[in-house]
Amino acid sequence: MVYFLSSKHYVHVLLHNFRLHTIKHVRTLCASRTSWNFTDGELLVGPSGYRSMVGTLQYLIIMIPDIVYVVNVVSQYIHVCCTTHLHAVKHIFKYLRGA
């Protein structure tokens, strides 16, 4: 039995699961001089959504290796996540929409 991993199909399913299927595609992953810290933005009330998004992105780096650095950066804020970190994760999904 042979299994094929389709990153496009998996990203499509993730976009629907996280209700991001209507977002527009962006060409760049992130700004090269972006710096975040623990006090950027307001703290998220329910961080479980952020954590599940980052977890699925960590799984995706196996199939899409060009997102490794950015996923590493957003995963550093898994315990103290703010609105700017959530916007960064959504930006990664915008990039993946067209990948």
N, CA, C and O atoms as CSV, one atom per row, in Angstrom:
chain,resi,resn,atom,element,x,y,z
A,1,MET,N,N,0.841,-1.165,0.000
A,1,MET,CA,C,0.000,0.000,0.000
A,1,MET,C,C,0.895,1.240,0.000
A,1,MET,O,O,1.886,1.301,0.727
A,2,VAL,N,N,0.535,2.222,-0.821
A,2,VAL,CA,C,1.314,3.434,-0.969
A,2,VAL,C,C,0.484,4.619,-0.485
A,2,VAL,O,O,-0.694,4.739,-0.823
A,3,TYR,N,N,1.104,5.496,0.311
A,3,TYR,CA,C,0.442,6.700,0.791
A,3,TYR,C,C,1.096,7.921,0.164
A,3,TYR,O,O,2.321,7.985,0.055
A,4,PHE,N,N,0.303,8.868,-0.240
A,4,PHE,CA,C,0.805,10.123,-0.777
A,4,PHE,C,C,0.396,11.259,0.153
A,4,PHE,O,O,-0.768,11.379,0.535
A,5,LEU,N,N,1.363,12.083,0.505
A,5,LEU,CA,C,1.072,13.246,1.325
A,5,LEU,C,C,0.840,14.443,0.411
A,5,LEU,O,O,1.713,14.810,-0.375
A,6,SER,N,N,-0.301,15.031,0.513
A,6,SER,CA,C,-0.615,16.194,-0.289
A,6,SER,C,C,-0.703,17.408,0.626
A,6,SER,O,O,-1.653,17.549,1.397
A,7,SER,N,N,0.278,18.268,0.535
A,7,SER,CA,C,0.278,19.439,1.402
A,7,SER,C,C,-0.818,20.421,1.005
A,7,SER,O,O,-1.386,21.088,1.870
A,8,LYS,N,N,-1.128,20.521,-0.292
A,8,LYS,CA,C,-2.182,21.443,-0.726
A,8,LYS,C,C,-3.532,21.033,-0.152
A,8,LYS,O,O,-4.291,21.877,0.323
A,9,HIS,N,N,-3.828,19.758,-0.194
A,9,HIS,CA,C,-5.108,19.298,0.342
A,9,HIS,C,C,-5.156,19.492,1.853
A,9,HIS,O,O,-6.182,19.909,2.391
A,10,TYR,N,N,-4.064,19.196,2.537
A,10,TYR,CA,C,-4.025,19.342,3.986
A,10,TYR,C,C,-4.175,20.813,4.390
A,10,TYR,O,O,-4.887,21.117,5.348
A,11,VAL,N,N,-3.518,21.722,3.678
A,11,VAL,CA,C,-3.650,23.149,3.962
A,11,VAL,C,C,-5.080,23.596,3.714
A,11,VAL,O,O,-5.625,24.382,4.489
A,12,HIS,N,N,-5.697,23.106,2.642
A,12,HIS,CA,C,-7.088,23.441,2.348
A,12,HIS,C,C,-8.010,22.996,3.487
A,12,HIS,O,O,-8.903,23.743,3.887
A,13,VAL,N,N,-7.802,21.804,4.003
A,13,VAL,CA,C,-8.607,21.293,5.122
A,13,VAL,C,C,-8.368,22.143,6.374
A,13,VAL,O,O,-9.313,22.459,7.097
A,14,LEU,N,N,-7.117,22.510,6.629
A,14,LEU,CA,C,-6.806,23.333,7.797
A,14,LEU,C,C,-7.445,24.710,7.703
A,14,LEU,O,O,-7.953,25.227,8.698
A,15,LEU,N,N,-7.424,25.303,6.527
A,15,LEU,CA,C,-8.037,26.615,6.358
A,15,LEU,C,C,-9.529,26.562,6.661
A,15,LEU,O,O,-10.078,27.487,7.259
A,16,HIS,N,N,-10.178,25.493,6.253
A,16,HIS,CA,C,-11.599,25.347,6.574
A,16,HIS,C,C,-11.814,25.084,8.063
A,16,HIS,O,O,-12.750,25.618,8.659
A,17,ASN,N,N,-10.962,24.270,8.659
A,17,ASN,CA,C,-11.109,23.961,10.085
A,17,ASN,C,C,-10.929,25.193,10.972
A,17,ASN,O,O,-11.630,25.351,11.971
A,18,PHE,N,N,-9.994,26.056,10.606
A,18,PHE,CA,C,-9.736,27.256,11.395
A,18,PHE,C,C,-10.550,28.456,10.917
A,18,PHE,O,O,-10.345,29.575,11.387
A,19,ARG,N,N,-11.468,28.223,9.987
A,19,ARG,CA,C,-12.336,29.262,9.414
A,19,ARG,C,C,-11.522,30.392,8.788
A,19,ARG,O,O,-11.834,31.571,8.953
A,20,LEU,N,N,-10.483,30.007,8.075
A,20,LEU,CA,C,-9.629,30.969,7.382
A,20,LEU,C,C,-9.699,30.780,5.871
A,20,LEU,O,O,-8.836,31.283,5.152
A,21,HIS,N,N,-10.696,30.074,5.382
A,21,HIS,CA,C,-10.772,29.745,3.963
A,21,HIS,C,C,-11.085,30.949,3.084
A,21,HIS,O,O,-10.973,30.852,1.862
A,22,THR,N,N,-11.473,32.083,3.668
A,22,THR,CA,C,-11.776,33.272,2.867
A,22,THR,C,C,-10.629,34.274,2.838
A,22,THR,O,O,-10.764,35.343,2.243
A,23,ILE,N,N,-9.502,33.948,3.471
A,23,ILE,CA,C,-8.380,34.889,3.499
A,23,ILE,C,C,-7.714,34.961,2.132
A,23,ILE,O,O,-7.791,34.024,1.337
A,24,LYS,N,N,-7.068,36.074,1.876
A,24,LYS,CA,C,-6.367,36.286,0.613
A,24,LYS,C,C,-4.935,35.772,0.732
A,24,LYS,O,O,-4.356,35.728,1.817
A,25,HIS,N,N,-4.392,35.391,-0.396
A,25,HIS,CA,C,-3.028,34.883,-0.464
A,25,HIS,C,C,-2.027,36.034,-0.411
A,25,HIS,O,O,-2.271,37.099,-0.979
A,26,VAL,N,N,-0.899,35.821,0.273
A,26,VAL,CA,C,0.220,36.769,0.267
A,26,VAL,C,C,1.447,36.062,-0.293
A,26,VAL,O,O,1.570,34.841,-0.200
A,27,ARG,N,N,2.342,36.834,-0.869
A,27,ARG,CA,C,3.525,36.239,-1.510
A,27,ARG,C,C,4.714,36.082,-0.568
A,27,ARG,O,O,5.588,35.247,-0.803
A,28,THR,N,N,4.751,36.867,0.478
A,28,THR,CA,C,5.893,36.810,1.396
A,28,THR,C,C,5.475,36.170,2.713
A,28,THR,O,O,4.337,36.313,3.162
A,29,LEU,N,N,6.399,35.478,3.305
A,29,LEU,CA,C,6.126,34.777,4.555
A,29,LEU,C,C,6.109,35.726,5.744
A,29,LEU,O,O,5.188,35.672,6.558
A,30,CYS,N,N,7.098,36.584,5.859
A,30,CYS,CA,C,7.116,37.610,6.904
A,30,CYS,C,C,8.177,38.633,6.544
A,30,CYS,O,O,9.026,38.391,5.686
A,31,ALA,N,N,8.120,39.772,7.206
A,31,ALA,CA,C,9.136,40.797,6.991
A,31,ALA,C,C,10.459,40.312,7.563
A,31,ALA,O,O,10.482,39.638,8.593
A,32,SER,N,N,11.543,40.646,6.911
A,32,SER,CA,C,12.842,40.111,7.327
A,32,SER,C,C,13.320,40.692,8.656
A,32,SER,O,O,14.095,40.049,9.364
A,33,ARG,N,N,12.881,41.869,8.996
A,33,ARG,CA,C,13.343,42.494,10.238
A,33,ARG,C,C,12.246,42.554,11.288
A,33,ARG,O,O,12.219,43.479,12.099
A,34,THR,N,N,11.353,41.594,11.285
A,34,THR,CA,C,10.295,41.554,12.273
A,34,THR,C,C,10.861,41.074,13.601
A,34,THR,O,O,11.542,40.050,13.663
A,35,SER,N,N,10.575,41.821,14.662
A,35,SER,CA,C,10.996,41.390,15.995
A,35,SER,C,C,9.781,41.439,16.917
A,35,SER,O,O,9.073,42.444,16.968
A,36,TRP,N,N,9.551,40.371,17.630
A,36,TRP,CA,C,8.431,40.276,18.548
A,36,TRP,C,C,8.974,40.077,19.946
A,36,TRP,O,O,10.106,39.631,20.137
A,37,ASN,N,N,8.146,40.415,20.919
A,37,ASN,CA,C,8.484,40.103,22.297
A,37,ASN,C,C,7.211,39.669,23.013
A,37,ASN,O,O,6.146,39.587,22.402
A,38,PHE,N,N,7.323,39.396,24.287
A,38,PHE,CA,C,6.201,38.864,25.039
A,38,PHE,C,C,5.131,39.901,25.350
A,38,PHE,O,O,4.041,39.541,25.795
A,39,THR,N,N,5.414,41.166,25.129
A,39,THR,CA,C,4.445,42.203,25.477
A,39,THR,C,C,3.775,42.827,24.264
A,39,THR,O,O,3.093,43.842,24.406
A,40,ASP,N,N,3.942,42.266,23.095
A,40,ASP,CA,C,3.310,42.802,21.888
A,40,ASP,C,C,1.819,42.517,21.907
A,40,ASP,O,O,1.415,41.363,22.044
A,41,GLY,N,N,1.001,43.538,21.774
A,41,GLY,CA,C,-0.442,43.360,21.695
A,41,GLY,C,C,-1.066,42.983,23.028
A,41,GLY,O,O,-0.427,43.041,24.079
A,42,GLU,N,N,-2.333,42.597,22.955
A,42,GLU,CA,C,-3.066,42.178,24.146
A,42,GLU,C,C,-3.018,40.664,24.267
A,42,GLU,O,O,-2.985,39.954,23.262
A,43,LEU,N,N,-3.014,40.176,25.494
A,43,LEU,CA,C,-3.013,38.730,25.719
A,43,LEU,C,C,-4.305,38.112,25.193
A,43,LEU,O,O,-5.378,38.699,25.328
A,44,LEU,N,N,-4.202,36.936,24.599
A,44,LEU,CA,C,-5.379,36.236,24.107
A,44,LEU,C,C,-6.142,35.630,25.271
A,44,LEU,O,O,-5.543,35.069,26.188
A,45,VAL,N,N,-7.452,35.742,25.235
A,45,VAL,CA,C,-8.288,35.196,26.309
A,45,VAL,C,C,-8.296,33.675,26.247
A,45,VAL,O,O,-8.118,33.004,27.263
A,46,GLY,N,N,-8.503,33.137,25.053
A,46,GLY,CA,C,-8.502,31.687,24.868
A,46,GLY,C,C,-7.361,31.271,23.958
A,46,GLY,O,O,-7.532,31.259,22.739
A,47,PRO,N,N,-6.203,30.928,24.505
A,47,PRO,CA,C,-5.044,30.627,23.659
A,47,PRO,C,C,-5.071,29.240,23.014
A,47,PRO,O,O,-4.135,28.887,22.298
A,48,SER,N,N,-6.108,28.455,23.247
A,48,SER,CA,C,-6.116,27.096,22.689
A,48,SER,C,C,-6.176,27.102,21.169
A,48,SER,O,O,-5.594,26.225,20.532
A,49,GLY,N,N,-6.864,28.068,20.574
A,49,GLY,CA,C,-6.907,28.169,19.115
A,49,GLY,C,C,-5.542,28.467,18.532
A,49,GLY,O,O,-5.142,27.880,17.526
A,50,TYR,N,N,-4.827,29.382,19.170
A,50,TYR,CA,C,-3.474,29.723,18.737
A,50,TYR,C,C,-2.569,28.497,18.839
A,50,TYR,O,O,-1.775,28.219,17.940
A,51,ARG,N,N,-2.701,27.779,19.932
A,51,ARG,CA,C,-1.841,26.611,20.150
A,51,ARG,C,C,-2.121,25.508,19.134
A,51,ARG,O,O,-1.190,24.851,18.669
A,52,SER,N,N,-3.370,25.298,18.787
A,52,SER,CA,C,-3.664,24.257,17.797
A,52,SER,C,C,-3.207,24.682,16.407
A,52,SER,O,O,-2.778,23.842,15.616
A,53,MET,N,N,-3.294,25.982,16.096
A,53,MET,CA,C,-2.784,26.465,14.811
A,53,MET,C,C,-1.276,26.254,14.708
A,53,MET,O,O,-0.778,25.775,13.689
A,54,VAL,N,N,-0.558,26.610,15.762
A,54,VAL,CA,C,0.898,26.443,15.758
A,54,VAL,C,C,1.267,24.959,15.705
A,54,VAL,O,O,2.240,24.588,15.050
A,55,GLY,N,N,0.505,24.118,16.382
A,55,GLY,CA,C,0.764,22.680,16.341
A,55,GLY,C,C,0.617,22.102,14.945
A,55,GLY,O,O,1.417,21.263,14.528
A,56,THR,N,N,-0.397,22.544,14.224
A,56,THR,CA,C,-0.557,22.049,12.854
A,56,THR,C,C,0.528,22.600,11.939
A,56,THR,O,O,0.952,21.930,10.997
A,57,LEU,N,N,0.977,23.828,12.220
A,57,LEU,CA,C,2.082,24.366,11.430
A,57,LEU,C,C,3.369,23.588,11.683
A,57,LEU,O,O,4.174,23.401,10.771
A,58,GLN,N,N,3.562,23.133,12.923
A,58,GLN,CA,C,4.748,22.330,13.222
A,58,GLN,C,C,4.707,21.006,12.467
A,58,GLN,O,O,5.751,20.486,12.075
A,59,TYR,N,N,3.527,20.463,12.262
A,59,TYR,CA,C,3.402,19.249,11.465
A,59,TYR,C,C,3.669,19.551,9.994
A,59,TYR,O,O,4.253,18.728,9.289
A,60,LEU,N,N,3.253,20.709,9.532
A,60,LEU,CA,C,3.413,21.070,8.123
A,60,LEU,C,C,4.856,21.305,7.716
A,60,LEU,O,O,5.172,21.208,6.530
A,61,ILE,N,N,5.750,21.612,8.658
A,61,ILE,CA,C,7.138,21.869,8.271
A,61,ILE,C,C,7.809,20.630,7.698
A,61,ILE,O,O,8.852,20.735,7.052
A,62,ILE,N,N,7.229,19.468,7.924
A,62,ILE,CA,C,7.756,18.242,7.311
A,62,ILE,C,C,7.554,18.288,5.804
A,62,ILE,O,O,8.426,17.880,5.038
A,63,MET,N,N,6.389,18.792,5.384
A,63,MET,CA,C,6.062,18.816,3.964
A,63,MET,C,C,6.450,20.123,3.281
A,63,MET,O,O,6.713,20.136,2.078
A,64,ILE,N,N,6.490,21.224,4.034
A,64,ILE,CA,C,6.806,22.542,3.466
A,64,ILE,C,C,7.947,23.144,4.281
A,64,ILE,O,O,7.698,23.892,5.226
A,65,PRO,N,N,9.195,22.830,3.931
A,65,PRO,CA,C,10.328,23.234,4.777
A,65,PRO,C,C,10.642,24.728,4.760
A,65,PRO,O,O,11.415,25.178,5.606
A,66,ASP,N,N,10.084,25.519,3.843
A,66,ASP,CA,C,10.429,26.939,3.833
A,66,ASP,C,C,9.732,27.734,4.937
A,66,ASP,O,O,9.991,28.929,5.081
A,67,ILE,N,N,8.863,27.109,5.712
A,67,ILE,CA,C,8.201,27.803,6.818
A,67,ILE,C,C,8.828,27.474,8.179
A,67,ILE,O,O,8.302,27.876,9.217
A,68,VAL,N,N,9.931,26.755,8.174
A,68,VAL,CA,C,10.533,26.276,9.421
A,68,VAL,C,C,10.896,27.425,10.353
A,68,VAL,O,O,10.560,27.388,11.537
A,69,TYR,N,N,11.572,28.439,9.838
A,69,TYR,CA,C,12.032,29.529,10.708
A,69,TYR,C,C,10.861,30.273,11.341
A,69,TYR,O,O,10.863,30.527,12.545
A,70,VAL,N,N,9.871,30.619,10.540
A,70,VAL,CA,C,8.758,31.418,11.054
A,70,VAL,C,C,7.922,30.612,12.046
A,70,VAL,O,O,7.449,31.160,13.041
A,71,VAL,N,N,7.738,29.326,11.787
A,71,VAL,CA,C,7.000,28.478,12.727
A,71,VAL,C,C,7.778,28.354,14.031
A,71,VAL,O,O,7.181,28.306,15.106
A,72,ASN,N,N,9.087,28.303,13.946
A,72,ASN,CA,C,9.906,28.266,15.158
A,72,ASN,C,C,9.714,29.549,15.973
A,72,ASN,O,O,9.623,29.495,17.200
A,73,VAL,N,N,9.655,30.680,15.309
A,73,VAL,CA,C,9.484,31.952,16.015
A,73,VAL,C,C,8.124,32.016,16.700
A,73,VAL,O,O,8.044,32.382,17.872
A,74,VAL,N,N,7.042,31.663,15.981
A,74,VAL,CA,C,5.712,31.772,16.601
A,74,VAL,C,C,5.498,30.707,17.668
A,74,VAL,O,O,4.688,30.900,18.575
A,75,SER,N,N,6.207,29.592,17.577
A,75,SER,CA,C,6.045,28.564,18.606
A,75,SER,C,C,6.736,28.944,19.916
A,75,SER,O,O,6.465,28.333,20.950
A,76,GLN,N,N,7.613,29.931,19.892
A,76,GLN,CA,C,8.245,30.396,21.123
A,76,GLN,C,C,7.272,31.143,22.025
A,76,GLN,O,O,7.533,31.328,23.214
A,77,TYR,N,N,6.148,31.574,21.454
A,77,TYR,CA,C,5.155,32.331,22.216
A,77,TYR,C,C,3.922,31.490,22.527
A,77,TYR,O,O,2.829,32.033,22.690
A,78,ILE,N,N,4.080,30.198,22.610
A,78,ILE,CA,C,2.948,29.294,22.816
A,78,ILE,C,C,2.347,29.451,24.214
A,78,ILE,O,O,1.155,29.206,24.397
A,79,HIS,N,N,3.138,29.849,25.186
A,79,HIS,CA,C,2.641,29.978,26.556
A,79,HIS,C,C,2.112,31.377,26.863
A,79,HIS,O,O,1.204,31.536,27.678
A,80,VAL,N,N,2.679,32.384,26.209
A,80,VAL,CA,C,2.227,33.760,26.390
A,80,VAL,C,C,1.946,34.317,24.999
A,80,VAL,O,O,2.811,34.947,24.391
A,81,CYS,N,N,0.752,34.086,24.506
A,81,CYS,CA,C,0.435,34.511,23.149
A,81,CYS,C,C,-0.456,35.747,23.162
A,81,CYS,O,O,-1.406,35.854,23.938
A,82,CYS,N,N,-0.115,36.668,22.281
A,82,CYS,CA,C,-0.822,37.941,22.179
A,82,CYS,C,C,-1.471,38.054,20.804
A,82,CYS,O,O,-1.315,37.178,19.953
A,83,THR,N,N,-2.192,39.133,20.606
A,83,THR,CA,C,-2.905,39.328,19.342
A,83,THR,C,C,-1.945,39.454,18.165
A,83,THR,O,O,-2.262,38.991,17.070
A,84,THR,N,N,-0.790,40.064,18.359
A,84,THR,CA,C,0.164,40.185,17.254
A,84,THR,C,C,0.730,38.829,16.853
A,84,THR,O,O,1.024,38.605,15.678
A,85,HIS,N,N,0.883,37.933,17.803
A,85,HIS,CA,C,1.365,36.595,17.483
A,85,HIS,C,C,0.303,35.830,16.685
A,85,HIS,O,O,0.630,35.086,15.761
A,86,LEU,N,N,-0.970,36.020,17.048
A,86,LEU,CA,C,-2.054,35.391,16.296
A,86,LEU,C,C,-2.121,35.935,14.877
A,86,LEU,O,O,-2.380,35.180,13.940
A,87,HIS,N,N,-1.894,37.231,14.705
A,87,HIS,CA,C,-1.869,37.809,13.362
A,87,HIS,C,C,-0.718,37.231,12.543
A,87,HIS,O,O,-0.856,37.024,11.337
A,88,ALA,N,N,0.407,36.972,13.188
A,88,ALA,CA,C,1.552,36.374,12.487
A,88,ALA,C,C,1.228,34.958,12.037
A,88,ALA,O,O,1.595,34.563,10.930
A,89,VAL,N,N,0.547,34.191,12.875
A,89,VAL,CA,C,0.159,32.820,12.501
A,89,VAL,C,C,-0.835,32.853,11.349
A,89,VAL,O,O,-0.751,32.036,10.432
A,90,LYS,N,N,-1.771,33.788,11.391
A,90,LYS,CA,C,-2.726,33.913,10.289
A,90,LYS,C,C,-2.021,34.319,9.004
A,90,LYS,O,O,-2.425,33.908,7.917
A,91,HIS,N,N,-0.969,35.125,9.122
A,91,HIS,CA,C,-0.194,35.511,7.947
A,91,HIS,C,C,0.511,34.295,7.334
A,91,HIS,O,O,0.631,34.198,6.113
A,92,ILE,N,N,0.965,33.390,8.160
A,92,ILE,CA,C,1.586,32.161,7.653
A,92,ILE,C,C,0.549,31.353,6.885
A,92,ILE,O,O,0.853,30.810,5.823
A,93,PHE,N,N,-0.656,31.267,7.400
A,93,PHE,CA,C,-1.706,30.551,6.683
A,93,PHE,C,C,-2.071,31.258,5.378
A,93,PHE,O,O,-2.418,30.598,4.399
A,94,LYS,N,N,-1.998,32.586,5.349
A,94,LYS,CA,C,-2.224,33.316,4.097
A,94,LYS,C,C,-1.176,32.937,3.068
A,94,LYS,O,O,-1.478,32.772,1.886
A,95,TYR,N,N,0.062,32.801,3.533
A,95,TYR,CA,C,1.146,32.387,2.629
A,95,TYR,C,C,0.917,30.957,2.128
A,95,TYR,O,O,1.124,30.664,0.950
A,96,LEU,N,N,0.494,30.088,3.019
A,96,LEU,CA,C,0.291,28.690,2.650
A,96,LEU,C,C,-0.888,28.504,1.702
A,96,LEU,O,O,-0.944,27.519,0.966
A,97,ARG,N,N,-1.809,29.423,1.716
A,97,ARG,CA,C,-2.978,29.322,0.842
A,97,ARG,C,C,-2.559,29.255,-0.628
A,97,ARG,O,O,-3.172,28.536,-1.418
A,98,GLY,N,N,-1.538,29.986,-0.985
A,98,GLY,CA,C,-1.092,29.986,-2.373
A,98,GLY,C,C,0.088,29.055,-2.645
A,98,GLY,O,O,0.496,28.894,-3.795
A,99,ALA,N,N,0.633,28.448,-1.608
A,99,ALA,CA,C,1.805,27.562,-1.778
A,99,ALA,C,C,1.420,26.232,-2.381
A,99,ALA,O,O,2.281,25.377,-2.589
